Amino acid sequence: MSEKILKKYDYLIVEVGLDKYFKDMEKWKKPCTEIEIYEHCDLEYLKEHFLNCNFIDCKDCPSVELSVLKEIEAFADELRAIGYFVYKNINYWLIVSKIQSIAECISQLPMSTGNAGIRGLAFGYSIKKIKNWVKKSNKDGLKE
């Protein structure tokens, strides 16, 4: 069911292979996934401000296409209809989980590698990958 929805909205999605993440969530192997959305913002603005956007909501951005925001909302509604909790983060990316508190919590985290540990756990990465991510970012605490 999720494959059909992902295919329908694939023009909004940055990454490929999300269907595997959804299958893993269905089997309770992965607690959460993040759907990166990019088509709602003017590309030049996005290149300059990707993770440093200062707008509280994409609706306030002068570069946004409101019709595309409505499509993102429709995408989220369809995922909710098949049993997922869906929240948006500040970049209008969709945070999806079968567990409400996980999706809600991850949607509130700043978009930085400073949260490498908790974000890694939520997205189902192995602890080894999380450790390497934390080491690389040098922004999260690590005791070896």
C-alpha positions as CSV (number, residue, x, y, z in Angstrom):
1,M,0.0,0.0,0.0
2,S,2.8,2.5,0.9
3,E,4.6,1.7,-2.4
4,K,1.6,3.0,-4.4
5,I,1.6,6.2,-2.3
6,L,5.4,6.7,-2.6
7,K,5.2,6.2,-6.3
8,K,2.4,8.7,-6.6
9,Y,4.4,11.4,-4.9
10,D,7.9,10.4,-6.0
11,Y,8.4,13.8,-7.7
12,L,8.4,15.4,-4.3
13,I,10.9,13.0,-2.8
14,V,14.7,13.5,-2.7
15,E,15.9,10.0,-2.0
16,V,15.2,6.6,-3.6
17,G,14.6,3.3,-1.8
18,L,12.0,4.5,0.7
19,D,9.8,1.5,-0.1
20,K,12.4,-0.6,1.8
21,Y,12.2,1.7,4.8
22,F,8.5,1.3,4.8
23,K,8.7,-2.5,4.6
24,D,11.1,-2.4,7.5
25,M,8.7,-0.3,9.5
26,E,5.9,-2.7,8.7
27,K,8.0,-5.5,10.1
28,W,9.0,-3.4,13.2
29,K,12.6,-3.5,12.1
30,K,12.9,0.3,11.7
31,P,11.1,2.7,14.1
32,C,11.0,5.8,11.9
33,T,11.9,7.3,8.5
34,E,12.3,10.8,7.2
35,I,11.0,11.7,3.8
36,E,13.2,14.5,2.4
37,I,11.1,16.9,0.3
38,Y,12.7,19.4,-2.0
39,E,10.3,20.5,-4.7
40,H,8.4,23.2,-2.6
41,C,11.2,25.7,-2.6
42,D,13.0,27.7,-5.3
43,L,16.1,25.7,-6.1
44,E,18.5,28.6,-5.9
45,Y,17.3,29.6,-2.5
46,L,17.4,26.0,-1.4
47,K,21.1,25.6,-2.5
48,E,22.1,28.6,-0.4
49,H,20.0,28.0,2.7
50,F,19.3,24.2,2.7
51,L,19.9,23.5,6.4
52,N,20.1,27.1,7.6
53,C,16.6,28.3,6.6
54,N,15.4,30.9,9.2
55,F,11.7,30.6,8.4
56,I,9.6,29.1,11.1
57,D,7.2,27.6,8.5
58,C,7.7,27.1,4.8
59,K,4.4,29.0,4.3
60,D,6.3,32.2,5.3
61,C,9.0,31.7,2.7
62,P,9.0,34.0,-0.4
63,S,10.3,31.1,-2.5
64,V,7.6,28.6,-1.7
65,E,5.0,27.3,-4.0
66,L,1.8,27.0,-1.9
67,S,0.2,24.5,-4.3
68,V,3.1,22.1,-3.7
69,L,2.7,22.5,0.1
70,K,-0.9,21.3,-0.4
71,E,0.4,18.3,-2.3
72,I,2.8,17.6,0.6
73,E,-0.1,17.7,3.0
74,A,-2.1,15.3,0.7
75,F,0.9,13.0,0.7
76,A,1.0,13.1,4.6
77,D,-2.8,12.5,4.8
78,E,-2.5,9.4,2.6
79,L,0.2,8.0,4.8
80,R,-1.9,8.6,7.8
81,A,-4.8,6.9,6.2
82,I,-2.8,3.6,5.9
83,G,-1.8,3.7,9.6
84,Y,1.3,5.9,10.0
85,F,1.8,8.9,12.2
86,V,3.2,11.7,10.1
87,Y,4.7,15.0,11.3
88,K,6.5,17.7,9.4
89,N,9.8,19.2,10.5
90,I,10.9,22.8,9.8
91,N,11.9,22.0,6.3
92,Y,8.5,20.4,5.5
93,W,10.1,17.0,5.4
94,L,7.8,14.2,6.6
95,I,8.7,12.2,9.6
96,V,6.9,8.9,9.5
97,S,6.5,6.2,12.2
98,K,4.1,3.6,13.5
99,I,4.7,5.1,16.9
100,Q,3.4,8.6,17.4
101,S,5.9,9.8,20.1
102,I,8.9,8.8,17.9
103,A,7.6,10.7,14.8
104,E,6.6,13.7,16.9
105,C,9.9,13.9,18.8
106,I,12.1,13.5,15.7
107,S,10.1,16.2,13.9
108,Q,11.1,18.7,16.6
109,L,14.8,18.0,16.5
110,P,17.0,20.6,14.7
111,M,18.3,19.6,11.4
112,S,21.9,19.1,12.4
113,T,24.4,16.4,12.9
114,G,24.6,17.5,16.5
115,N,21.7,15.1,17.0
116,A,23.4,12.3,15.3
117,G,22.9,9.8,18.1
118,I,19.1,10.2,18.7
119,R,18.3,10.7,15.0
120,G,20.4,7.6,14.1
121,L,18.5,5.5,16.6
122,A,15.1,6.7,15.4
123,F,16.0,6.0,11.8
124,G,17.1,2.5,12.7
125,Y,20.9,2.7,12.0
126,S,23.2,0.3,13.7
127,I,25.0,1.6,16.7
128,K,28.3,1.2,14.8
129,K,27.0,3.6,12.1
130,I,25.8,6.0,14.7
131,K,29.2,6.0,16.4
132,N,31.0,6.7,13.2
133,W,28.4,9.5,12.4
134,V,29.0,11.0,15.8
135,K,32.8,10.9,15.5
136,K,32.6,12.4,12.0
137,S,30.3,15.3,13.1
138,N,32.3,16.0,16.3
139,K,29.1,17.7,17.6
140,D,27.7,15.0,19.8
141,G,29.1,13.5,23.0
142,L,30.9,10.2,22.7
143,K,32.7,8.2,25.4
144,E,34.8,5.3,24.2
